[in-house]
Each structure stands twice: as structure tokens, then as C-alpha cells.
Amino acid sequence: MRKDPFENLPPSAATHFQLYFYATMHRLIEQCVPQFGSREALFEQFPFLAGYYGELAAKELNRLASSETTKWWANALREWEEGVAGHLPLRALQTACELDRQTLMLLVLLGLIEEDARVGLLFETLQGIAGQQRPTAGLLNGWWAHPGDTTGVRARIRRLQEFGLVQVVNPEAPRVQWAYQVPSPLWDALRGEAHKTLTPWATYHAPETLLSMEELIVPEPLRRTLSLIPQLLGSGEAEAIIVRGPNRNGRRTLLGALARLTGRGTLLVEGLGKVADERLSLVGPLSTALNALPVLALDLEPGATAELPRLHGYAGPVGVVMGRQGGVSGPNVERAVTLRLDIPDAEARRQHWQSCFDRVEVAELERICERFRMTGGNIRRAARLAESYAALDARTRVLPEDVQQASRALNRQMLDTLAAQLETSGDWSELAVSAETLGELRHLESRCCYRERLQQAVGPVLGRQLNAGVRALFSGPSGTGKTLAAKLLASQLQMDIYRLDLSTVVNKYIGETEKSLSQIFSRAEELDVILLLDEGDALLTQRTNVQTSNDRYANLETNYLLQRLESFEGILIVTTNAGDRIDTAFQRRMDVVVNFRAPEAAERWAIWQLHLAETSVVDASRLRELAVRCALTGGQIRNAVLHASVLALSNGGVVDNKHLEAAIRREYRKMGAVCPLR
């Protein structure tokens, strides 16, 4: 049996690449000898080739005829590969793309300049084209052909292009002058290098950096499903794994654990649909060379459908992560397994927080788990920030206040461009409304506190229809305290509240309004903040008979909102001054409806007391008369106190009867009404 000449070389991808590199260099030298007359003349003009040939001569290849060297290298490579059981990028590509060794050597030839820039001078000389240091189609077709090769160089190059292994540098030139290159990320992978950031749109994660299946924090039914997926992949029954759920909720981590279970890494591809097709053609061979599961991240608009590309040069399953919106199509989807990863419940959140705080002490973990209903990824980000805030205070113990501060920092990062945060403080004692209205607000507070437990407190049929979302409608005239009540609710729940600016949401272009709303609702769910839709009747209008195209698209927006409200898992408060203009379908979907009416005399008296400073010298009897005679709303009383305070600051700084009466008359003038004061 013939002895393997490379048996002492380490069995690695780098060694395999070096063997192909030397085989290609040896053939390159032999191909160039006829052009220069002799080997000595070639080495005299390009001395660096003599160094390579010296190393090759040590393997006694110089005693072989040129026609025999190719066969010698093919046998030597085959014998060495038979002794290597691990992953070899070049061998994997050869199998996935059904390439022969001659085509692989051609691939290495097209990338030689990446290893030694001096090879570019040789190609420039051979081609006679100034500045063109990459091999062209014209040079390769008539120069690289091997005796007895019936396939032809042109067919080999075309096959390499089909699989995305090579690209044309100058497609605007005549075909004979086309110059070829191997994409840099692929070349690095062929060399045995596995960088994390391959391109701006592709990221590689090695198997050892991925979580194992045991480390995943997922519901037990989903864990049982995951245990069956490797068998489905091995049998070919599943060609794609689609994981749906909110952003930053462990969708990629889940696919990473599945990839690690099969001995693979992951190749995450983002911006699908925005990346040029020629770049997407690189995903298949890159996945094969890196032994990675390609994971395609989709961020689809409502109603949109993305077609999954066929990954040439890759034979294996494809992972897809996407939200709850949109759909996918394509050949892989026909045999796909779809998994849903929802926002973790209280027990799962406990496991996330405990794993994040395993090295530090944390106070009131139960309260943190109950209070902060966030996605798994956001929990981990908040935990790191909370530790930093505790360290800034020279504490080794993380408090709920640190987590609250970290949560707000995340909210600002992800929501400030979509909605405006409102300051919250105080309690229900600062709101002067009727007993009935206050009772509904307290009921709403309880509904928000127990929104996760409610599913278990009702029958199974009803429980399956519920989610963790709470939708409330505040209806009443302007200035009756609707926005203030929303802010006080947030303060009572110790949650952040963001007001949706309709001017940034409503768009005249078809589909853009739904896209903006979808993004805002999703962020609010992921971060667990209260979303305030002020003057919501502008969006929740009644559907009309379709008479024009505008009516049809307005109804589409309303239908989308109806569906999104039903699936919303956060806390949403809608305020309106015109409840009769809101579609009845929206009112049916509201869990709590709170009616705010203009305050009565006793309520107006309480509002005056809440707004006036303790230093004011307004007569109590006069103030009672004002509360009875002047039927102002809470907002108008607030404006009157502000104006009276400004008048007082220019005359002693203490509000008296005269300042307050002047301010009230001013409010009536603004309304165009007659002031009832004598």
C-alpha cells in the first residue's frame, strides 16, 4: 500500500487548504514554463516562485513529468482526506456543489492573489493588460486547460459562478476580459478561519459559543418538541425551522441550540430583502464552508410575504426567525416546522433573572419577576445595566430600583423615536373625579396587576381566549382628567407610559400607517410599557361604505387595528373626546371603559384645593362660591390657577381673590362664554 506523503501533517482545515494551495502553485508554475521558455527564465523574472518550487521540490515532484503531477496531487490529497474525519471546508464544498478536484484547484487559483499579492504581477504579465492582476476569462480558457480534460475551463467557471463561489470584478467589460475573484468571507472560511463578523449583514457563531439545549429557558411543551426536531432534520422530513415571536426573545438562541446539537454553528443573515441577490448567493457556500446553520432574520410588515431564497451550494436545513406578522413562501416552506416563542411567563422570567444574577446578590427577586414582564433578551440586557447602576452606587446588591432604572434606559433606546415618554408620579388622591369613575380606575389597576393570573382564574375555554393584554378606553370631554388618570395609573403600577404621536404614525402612503403601528405595538409588548393613544378617535373611526379608494384603504387600517388590538399583550389606554365616533367593534374589544364627565361642584372644589398653593389667601367662602357658580373642567381650573399664579408673581407672589377672579374671567373669554361672577 502506498504511503501517504502528508501523514504527519495535522488534520485541520488550514492544512487541507495549504495542500490545495501548494498543488495549485505547482500547477501554476508548470503552466507558466512554456510561456517563458524554461523554469529558470520564469524564476529569474519572478523569483518568489522559486521559493515555492523549492518547497515543492522537497516532495520530489520535480522528478515527475508535468502531465503526471496533477495525478500525483489528486492521489495524495485523496489519501490524506481519507484519514481526516472532521469538517474540511473545501471537501464540504466539493460534496455540496458536486465539484471535482480540477474545479477546486481552479477555485484556489482564482484566489491566489489573496495569499500572495506577487501572483498578481504574474497574471498581469501573462495577460498583457496593465493593472489587471486577477485572472481573466480569456487567459483561463486557453491557458489553464489540462490535457484530456473534456469538461473545459469555461464550464467549470460557470459552475463556480452558479454556486456563488466566484464573482466577476468587472461585469461591464467584454466577456473575454472578465476578471474573477473569490469573495473575501468565503476565502477566509476556506482557509479555516471563522470570524464572527463576516460582512455587515452576516454574523457567524461557532458551536462552542452557542447555548446547549439544557441551558435553554423555554416552556416544557416546547422543549419536548425541540427534542424531536433533530430526528426530523436527519430524516429529511423538515427542511426549514421557522421560529416566530417578539424581538429579543431568544429566537436565534433557540436555533443556535439546535445547531449546536447537530455539531454546527450558525450563520445569521439580517436585512433579508434589502441585501442584493449576488450577496445572498454567498449564504449557501458560506454556510457549507463554515459548517453552519443559515439563520435568516425577517422583519416583515403586516400583510407582507417574503420568499425564502434557494441556497445553492448548501444541503441542509434552514432556520428562519420572524415576528408574528407576515408570511413566508418558497420551496423550503413546504416542509417546515414552525415554532412559537412567546414572552416568558413569571416562572420563566425568574429563571432568566436568576441566571443573570448568579454572581451578585439581588433583593426582592419575586417582586422583580412579577413587575417586569419583558422578553428574555431584554431581561438580560436590563440585568447587565442594573448591575452597572448598583456598582455606581458602590453596592454589591442589586435592588428593584436598579432594575427599574435599567428598564427605563432600554425604553429610551428603543421607543423614544416612536413615542414620547410622559413623567409619572403621585397616586389616586391627586385625581378629583366621581366615585364611579374612580372605582372603574381602581378596577383597571387591579386588572393590570393580575393580567397574567387571570387566565388561570377562569375556566379553560375562556382562559384560552385571553392573553396578558389590557385595553382601556377613557371617554369624556376635554379637560376632565383622562391623560392625568393614565399617568397616575402608570405611577401606581410603577410602569413607564409612552404617548403615541399620531403625526408620526398616520401616513398617506398605503401600508405605512400599519407598518408604524405594528412597530410601536411590538416594542411596547417587548418592553412592557403602557401605551397611551391620545385622541384615539382619529384612528379608531367607524368603518364606512366603500365609495372611493380612500374609503377602502381607511377601512383596511381599521381592520388591521381591530386585529392588532385583539392580539396585543401589553397595556393600552385610548382616550377620546368623541366616543360616538369610535367604531363599536373597538369598544367591544376594550376590557375596561371609563367615562369621564365634567366635574360637579364638589369635585371642582377638590380640584381647586389640589391646584392652589398652601400660601394662597383666597377666602374659603369665595372659593366655594367659585366652585358652585363656575362650571369649569379640571383642565380649565388648572389653566386658571396657572394664570392667577403668574399675576400674583408680579404683585407679591401670593394668590388672592382678585387674581383668581381675573383668571376665571380670562378662561370664560377663551371659551366665548359669559362669566357668571358678579
N, C-alpha and C positions, 0 to 999 in steps of 0.2 A: 504493500500500500504506500502510495506517495506521501511523503511527509509534508505537513502544512508549513510553508516558509514563514508564516507570521504567527506561529502558535504561541510565541512568548509575548505577543502584544496584548495589552489589556482589552477585555471585551466591552468596549464602550462605543457610544455613538461618535465620539470625537475620533477614535481610532478608525472606525469604518469610513468616516469622511476623509481622513488622511489617506487611507488606502486608495479611495477613488480619486483623490486629488493627485497622488503620485502616478496612478495609472493614466490619468488624463494628461498630465505633464509629459510623461514618457511618450505617449502617442503624439502629442503636440510637437515634441522635438523631432520625432521620426517623420511627421508630415512636413516639417519645415526644411528638412535636409535637402530634398530635391530643389527647392526654391533658391537655396544659397550655394548649391554645388557640392558642399561637403559639410560634415558635422563641425569640422574645425572652423570653417568660414562662418557658420552660424554662431559658434561660441565667441568668435572674435568680435562680431558685431553686437551680440547680446551675451555678455559674459555671465550674467546671472543664471542663464540656462545651464552653464557648465556645472554650477554648484548643484543644481537639481539632478543633473545627469550623473554626477559623481555619487550621489546617494543612491540613485537607481542602479549604477554600475556595481555597487556593493552587493546588490541582489543578483549579480551575474546576468543581468538582462542584456548587456551589451554583446553577449556571445550569440544571442538569438537573432534570427533574421527579422526584419520589420514585420513581415506577414505573420510571424509566429508570436510576436509579443502580445497581441490582443488576446489570443487563445490562452497564453500563459497567465495573463492577468485575470481572465474570466475564471479559470480553474482555481487560481489562488484565492480570489475573492469568495468563490462558492465554498471552498473548503474552510475558510476562516469563518464565514457566516454560519456554517452548519454547527459550529461549536459555540455559538452565542445564542442564548435563549431569550435575552432581554429585548427591549424595544430599540430598533435601529431606524432612524427617520428615513434614510434612503431606501432601505429594504421595505419599510411600510408603504412608502410612495410607490415603489415598484409593484407591489401587490395590489394596492388600491386602484392605481391607474393602468395596470396591466402593461408595464413598460419592460423592455428588455435592457440588458446591460449597455448596449450601444447607445440607447436613448438616454440612459442615466449618465453615461460619460459625456454625451453632448450637453446635457443639463449642467454638469460641472464645468465644462468648457466655457459655457456662456457666462459663468460667474467667476472665472479665474481672476479677473481684474479686481474682484473684491478681496482676494487673498494676497495678490502681489500686483501692485499698480504697474510694475515694469512690463507685465504681459501686454498692457495696453499699447505700449510703443511697438511691440512686435506686431500686433494686429494692424496698427496704423501703417506700418511699413508694408505688410503683406497686401493690404487693400489699396494702398496708394491714395488714400483720402485723408487729407490733412485734418487733424483734430478728431478723427473718428477712431476711437480706441476700443470700441466694442465690436465684436464680430458681426458682419452683415450677412444678409441672406445670399448675396452674390458670392462672397468668399466661401461660405459654408457649403453651398450647393456644389461647387466644383472642386473643393479642396479637402473637405473632411470625409468624403465618401470612402468607404473601405472596400477593398476588392471582394467581390462575391456578395456584397450587401444588396439585397433586392428591394428592401423597403424604401431606401432613399432618404436623404437628409431633409428634403422638403416635407415629406410626410411625418418625419419624426418631430420637426419643429412645429408643424401644425398640431400634432397631438399634445405637445407640451403647452401650447397656447390654449388649447381647449380646456385643459385642466388648471389653467391659471398659474402654471409653473414658470412661465416666462412672459415678459411683456415687451412690446415694441416701443423703443425710446422715441423714435421719430416717425409716427404714422403718416405725417404729411408728405414724406419723401416718397419717391418711386419705390415699388416693392423690392426691387433688387438692392436698394440701398437701405432697407430696413435694418436697424441695429437692435440687438436683443439684450435684455438684462433679466436677471433673476431678482424678484422683489427682495428687498433687504430683510424683512422679517422672516421670510421663508429660508433665505440663505443662512441666517443665524441659526434657525431651527435645524437645518441640515447639518450644521457644524456641531450640533449637540448642545447649543446654547438655548436656554429657556428664560428669556427676560419677562418680567411681569408686564411692563407696558410695551407692547409690540408696535402699536400705532395709536393715533388719537382716538380710534374707535374700537380697538380690540385690546383686551387685557387677558393675560394668561395667569392661572393659579395652579401651582404644582399640587400633586395629590397630598403631599405631606402638610400643606398649608390649609387643607380643607377639613371641616369637621367630620367626624365619624357619625354613623347612624345612631350610635348610643348617645352621642352628645347633643343630638337634635332635640329641641323643645317643641314638640308637636302633639296634638291630641292623639290619644291611644288608637282610635279607629283609623286615623291617617297613618300612624306608624305601622299598623298591620297591613295596610295597603302597600306601603313602601317596601315591606319585606317581600312582596310578590313581584315587584317590578323587575328586579334583575332576571328572574326566570322568564318574564315576558320578553325582555330585551334579548336574552340569549336564544330564545326560540324564534325570534323574528316576528312575533305577534304584535309587537309595539315598535313603531319606527320613530315616534316623537313623544316627548313628555311635556305637556303644557301645564304650567303652574300659574293659576290665577289668584289675585289677591291685591291688597294695598301695597304701595311702595314701601320699601324699608321694612319688610315684614318677614324676611327670611326666605323669600322665594329662590334666590340664587344660592343661598346656603343649602337649601334642601337639594337642589340639583347637584351642588358640589358634593354633598354626602353620597348621593347615588353614583356620581362619577368616581369618587374615591373607592366605593365598594367594588367597582369593576376595574380598579387599578388605573384609572385615568385622572388627568387634571381637567380643568375647564377652560374654554376659550370664550370669554364673554364679548359679544358683539353688540354695541349700542348704536342708537341712531338708525336702526333699520328703516329703509325707505328714504333716508336722507343721504345715505352713502352711495357713491357711484357704483354702477354694476361691475366695473372692472375691478373695484376693490373687493366687492363681495365674492368675486370669483376666487379670491385668495383664501377665503374662510375654509373651504374644503381641504386643500392641501396643507394648510397650516394646522388644522385640527389633526390630520393624519400624521404629520411630521412631529407634532408635539404630544401625540397620543392623548388628545384632549377631547372632551365632550363639548361640541359647539353649543353655546347658550345664546339664543337670540332674544334680546330685550326689546319688547314692543311697548310703545306708549301711544295707544290709538285713541282717536276722537270718538265720541258717541256715534254709532251707526257705521263706522269705518271698518273696512276689511283689508287685511294685509295678506298677501300671498307669500308663503314661505318659499324661498328660492331653493332650487335643487342644488345641493352642494356637490359639485363634481370633484373627484379626487378624494372622496371620503365615503367610507362604507361603514355606517354605524348609526346609532340613534341621534336625534337632535333634541335639545332642550329649548323650551320657549317660556319666557316669563312675561306676563302681561297683566293688566288690571282687569276690572270687571266689565269694562266697556270694550266694544269692538269684537271682531271675529277674525279668524284665520282660514285660509284656504290653501290648497296645494296638494301635491301627491303624498306628502308625509302625513297630512292631517287625517287621511282616510283610516290610518292605523295608528291613532294617537291615544295616549292615556292622559286624561285631564284631571288635575288635582286642584283643590281649592284650599287656600291657606288664609283663614280669617284672622282678624285681630285677636290676639291671645286673651283668654278669659283670666279671671283673678288668679287661679292656681298656676296657670302658665306664666303669668306676669311675675308671680312670686319666684318661680324658678329662674326667670331672666334676671330679676334684681339680685337674687342670691348668687348667681354665677358671676354677676358683675362686681358685687361687693364681697367676693370671697376673701379678699386680703385686708379689708377695712371693716371697722365696726359701723353699724348703721342703726339709727334709732327709729322706732315705730315703723318697722317694716310692714306690718299689717296695714297701717294707715296709708303708706306709700302705694302698696299693691292695690288697695281699694280706690284710692283717689286718682291715680294717674293711669288712665286707660289708653295706652299708646301701643304702637306696633313694636315688634321685637327689636328691630333695628334702632328705632328712636329711643327705646328704653336703654339700650347700650350706649348710645350717644349721650343721653341725659345723665347716665351714671358716671361716665368719664368727666363730664362737666361738673357734676355735683361734687365729685372728689376734689376737683380743682378749686371750687368755691370754698370747700371746707379747709383745704390747705392754705388758702389766702387768709383765712381767719385763724391760722395756727391751730387747727383742730384735726385730730385723727378720726373723729366720729362724724359720720355724715348724718345730717338732720333733714327732716322733711322740707325745711325752708331752703336747703341747698338744692334739693331736687326740684322744688318749685321755681327757683331762680334759673336752674339749668333748663327746665321745660320752657320758660319764657324766652330764653336765648334761642332755643330751637324754633319757637314760634316766629320770632322776629326774622330769622334766617329764611324761613320757608313761606311765610304768609304776608309779610309787610308789603310785598309788591302786588298782592292780590286784594287785600282788605286793610282797613285801618283799625288799629287796636284802641280800645276805649279803657280809660282808667276806671278802676273799680275800688270801692271802699264803702263802709257803712253797713247797715242792716235794715230790716223792715220798719224799724221805728222812724226812719227818715222819710217814709212814704206815707202821705196822708190820702187815703182812698177809703171807699166804703168798706164795711166789714165783709160784704160778699166778695168784693174784688180781692181783698187781702186774703180771704180764705182760699180763693182759687190760686193765688200766687203761692201760698204755702203748700197747697196740694201739688202744684207744679214742682216746687222744690223737692218734695218727697218723691215724686215720680222720677226726677233726675237722680236722686240718691240711690233709689232701688231699681234702676233701669236694667241692671244685669240680673238681679234676683227675680224679677217679675216673671220671667219665662218659667222658672221652677215653681212659682206660687200659683200658677193657673193650671188648667187641665192640659194634657198633652196635645190635643188638637189645636187649642188656642195658642199654646206655647210655641208650636212650630210656625205659627204665623207672625210671631213677634220677633223683633230684633232689639238691639240696645239703643236704638234711636228714640229721641223725644222731640216732637214737633208741636210748637205752641203758637197760637195766633193772639196777638194783642190788638184789639179793635177799639177805636174810640176817637173822639175829636182831638185835634192838635192841642198840645199843651196839657194833657191830662195825666202825664207821668208814665207813658208807655216805655220810652227809652230809659228813663230812670229806673223803672222796675226791672228792666232787662239787666242793667248794670248792677243793681242790688242783688239780683238772683245770682249773677256771676260771683259777686263778693261772698254771698252765703255759701256757695258751692266751692269757693276758693279756686275758681277756674278763670282763665283768660277769656275775654269776649272780643270778637272782631266784627266790625260793621262792614257790610258789603256795600261798596260804592257802585251803584248801578251804572254810572257813566263809564266805568272801566269794564263793565260786563256786556251791556247791550251793544250789539254791533249790527250794522246794516247788512253785512255780508252773510250769506246763507251759511248756517252751521257754526259761525264763530261764537255766537252767544252761548250755544250749548257747550262748545268746547271750553269756554272760560268758566262757565258754571260747573262743569264736570271737574275741572282742575281745582276750583275752590272747595267744592264739597269733599273731594278726595283728601285734600290737605287737612281740612277741618276734622275729618274722621281719623286720619293717621296721628294727628297731634292732640286730639281730644280737647278742642276748644269750642266755646259757644259761638255760633254764627248768628249774627243779627242782620236780618234782611229788612232794613228800614224802608218805609213806604213801599211795602211789597206788592201793593195792588198794581204797580206798573208792570210787574212780571206775571202775577197770578191772575191775570184778567180772564174774563169769561170767553170761552170759545164762540166764534161767530159762524154764521153761514158763509160758505166759501163763494165769494163773488169775484174776487181778484186773486192774483198770485200772492199778493201781500197777505191776504187773509189765510191762505193755505199755509204759508211759512210761519205766520204768527201762531196758528193752531199747532203746528209741529213743535214749536218751542214750548207751548203749554203742555202738550202731551209728554214731551221729554221731562219737564219739571215734575209732572204728576208721577212718572215712573221713578225719577231720582229721589223724590221726597219719600216714597214708599220704601226704598232700599237704604235710605240714609241712616247711618248708625251713630251719628253724633247728636248734639243738642242744637236745634234750630228754632229761632224766635223770629216770627214775622210780625211786623207792626203795620197797621194801615189806618188811614183816616176815613176810608170809604169801604167798609166791609161788604156793602151790597154789590160792589164791582168785582169782588173776588169770585172766581168760579166755584160753584158748590162742590165740585169734586175735590178741590183743595181743602175746603172746610171739613169734608168728611175724613180727610187724611190727617187732620190735626188732632193730636192726643188731648190737648188742653186748649180751650178757647176762653180768654179772659177779656171781659168787656169793661172798658174804662169810660166813665161818663163824667160830665162836668161836675166839679165838686159842689156839694151842698154847703150851707153856711157853716156848719160845724167843721167840715173838712177844710173850708177856706180859712177858718180861724186857726186850725192846726198848721196849715201851710204858712200863714203869716208868722206864726210863732217859730217855725223851723228856719225861716229865712232871715228874720230880723236879728241883728246883733243884740247881745245882752246889754250893751251900753246904750241902746236906743231909749228915748224918753217919750215914746208915743203913749198917750193915755190909753189905759185898758178899755175904758168905756168907748172911746173913739175907735179903737181897733175892732171892738165887737160890732160897732155900727158899720164900719167899712166891710167887715166880713159878711154882714147881713145884706147890706144895700148893693154892694158891688159884686156882681156875678162874674168874677174873673176865673180863668183856668189857672192851673198850677204854673204853667209857663208864663202867663201874663203876670201873675203875682211875683214870680222870680224877676221878670224884667222891671217891674215897678220898684222892687227893693233895690235892685242894682242902680236904677236911675236916682232914687232917693238918696242912696249912699254917695253917689257922685256929687249931688247937690250939697250934701252935708259936709263932704270933704273940703269944699271950697268955703265953708262957713262954720268952722268949729269942729267938724268931724263927727257930730252926734246927730243921728236921725231923729227928727221930731215930727209932730203932727203936720206942720206946714210942708216939710219936704215930702212926706208920704202922700199927702193930698195932691201936690203938684205932679208927682209921678203917676198917680192913678188917672188924673185928668189927661195926662200925656198918653197913656195906654188907650183910653177911650177915643182920643183923637186919631190914633193909629188905626183903630177899628172903624172909624167913621160913625161912631155912635155917640149918643148924648150921655154925659156923665151924670149919675144920679145924685152926686153930692151937692148939697146946697152951697 
